[in-house]
């Protein structure tokens, strides 16, 4: 049996473990403690089910539960109310009850939708995350954010809802398209940049290993990212303050995603460029030195992420950022970098934002 | 200024007050403490907005907030995902942010949908309930249950989410259709029956006054119902155990509603007949004496509620009850009455259930 690392997310009676390692998807004993009822519903998509559905079902078989699989279409474009309703219809058709455990098998879209379905089905049933992308292993598996998109805004409808457990199988990342691997590395870079300069140094030195899908490097990246995010979330579960630093790069990034249409750029790609833009704004507002900005941009480029923003037009960017969840009464909030490991949340003068937009395209 | 009674629902950091009295809808100071942001969105329907929308907007005017009104179609048939999405679209169009307070102005359908919209919009915004039916004043305003229906089941999608405050204006009940008044009295009767035999005696003696919409009698009925329900909910916020007693009459009642199609019978009417059926089952299973059964049935009939169930067919009833949220692994759970003020939650032999169904039509 291969090595397994466990990170505990400390949230009182909503605490849960994140298990990290190669081959975990097939380990029955990781699921057993979290399935109290007589049935399980796996929610996955048309890409992941053929790859890992059987391995998961084989792991569940010894538990003797009724197992249903709900296979959704793949992609961010389907992260909407209609697809969510497909999950509810399947659960009701299969007579899922209040003790049915949902298992999210897939990337962030599957995790977000399954989590929200679990939060809402009969006002809340247990769920387990089995994230199959690097992005979802480091990002959406920690923090309990669940939700769907609305045509007028990303992740606008959802709930804070914690899983019973996260099972992050590093082995499955070998089948991940390179572009999606890079998108996951973007969130790893973000974590180092905002909260842990030593980890940022490690990422800078290990970008080639991460790019090559080295299992040891990936396991460390996932572990440290989850630890940092878990400590931030534990201090601020419902995003009152500190937790907002996790949105570094997201204000610009969400505007890119929404402006191009969801799914055109991957979330991590948009966050990559969003961090370059946020760092640019940080320098303009006197928070960050030019050397750190250049260093961050270089690490993002080394991870094969885009560092230039799409030309949506400045007014369109500003319009899109004003409807961001972090905006209050129309004022856009930015997470600025002061140095690696330190951030500041603030509004920004319109001219500075426009200068950053002009410089970033 | 007329008399106001306040019942506090004790839920730690989610505690909130229920203000009860005539003319409360117009009292600015009741809303002020619960509106922290710069905007408010009233969610109401085509029936209630012409009656009380202006009074509410006039009460909010001195606060200087941006006020939006979202007017939905009236009726249980619209308590679905499409109508919920109308609320989200309106909020996003009006740039509602995380501090926007939603105000539910209407009956249970508006309260349930607005509450779920508040729970889900940007993963949670504050909301105030202004219930305008007796049923919603005594029932859906206490307990934090929010949600919508699915074609395959009632209230199958939702959240436990507490309001900031409930403002129960007894004066608005004068415009309530008699059938809806009776449906509200059903829940008052339920509260007395399951949890407070003295209150049940009071209801028995005061049914004529409640039927006549007597303000003093109604205020007492709302107050005592809210107190009882609040104490049950405080002990069991997420429906782990005790709280299930509030579902007395609901197992049969939900089957009636679902079987006839939502909206054919009012919820309170279905619960009225459902209590008659649950009492019949209680007698059959040796829990309740025949005299108490007859007494409960008479009080329900005195409140001008139906006491005979619609003929859906026994198999159909059983099928519908199996998909009830209270069912576990297909076993139907019944709340039985042992005496006024005391209940028991249990499964029941199929023959007894069928006998009750046969006797109730």
Interface residues (C-beta under 8 A of the other chain):
Chain A: X37 X38 X39 X81 X85 X88 X89 X92 X93 X95 X97 X98 X99 X119 X120 X121 X122 X123 X124 X145 X146 X147 X150 X151 X152 X153 X156 X157 X158 X159 X160 X238 X239 X322 X323 X325 X327 X328 X329 X330
Chain B: X37 X38 X39 X81 X85 X88 X89 X92 X93 X95 X97 X98 X99 X119 X120 X121 X122 X123 X124 X145 X146 X147 X150 X151 X152 X153 X156 X157 X158 X159 X160 X238 X239 X322 X323 X325 X327 X328 X329 X330
